[in-house]
Amino acid sequence: QRVTSLLTRIPLIKSLYGMIVDIMQLFGGEQRPFHKVVLVSLDGGGEAVGFLTREDFADLPGFERDRVAVYVPMSYQLGGFTMILPRSRVREIAMPAEAALRFCVTAGVARRDNAS
């Protein structure tokens, strides 16, 4: 409690600490919005790994029907972007969220050695 209180008083540390806490809650908290890992079909034939964050926009005006939101993390950064896409361009894959995040953040370089 004291350490947290101290960290939240230092301007730059406060921002970084807050980001880290938010990320940890996204993947380890009770509500896990990043539980569905998806591949997004991109123009030109490529694909991007992302996380399905919203399956409809019924509560928000102005969005077309049959759209979903996908968060795509950026490699080697604490950031990413949200894409609003037709459902037909998104395909769920059987990959744990933690493994998908590791894949995205390390640009596909990090591998987990399952042989041991």
Disulfide bonds with the S-S distance in Angstrom:
none
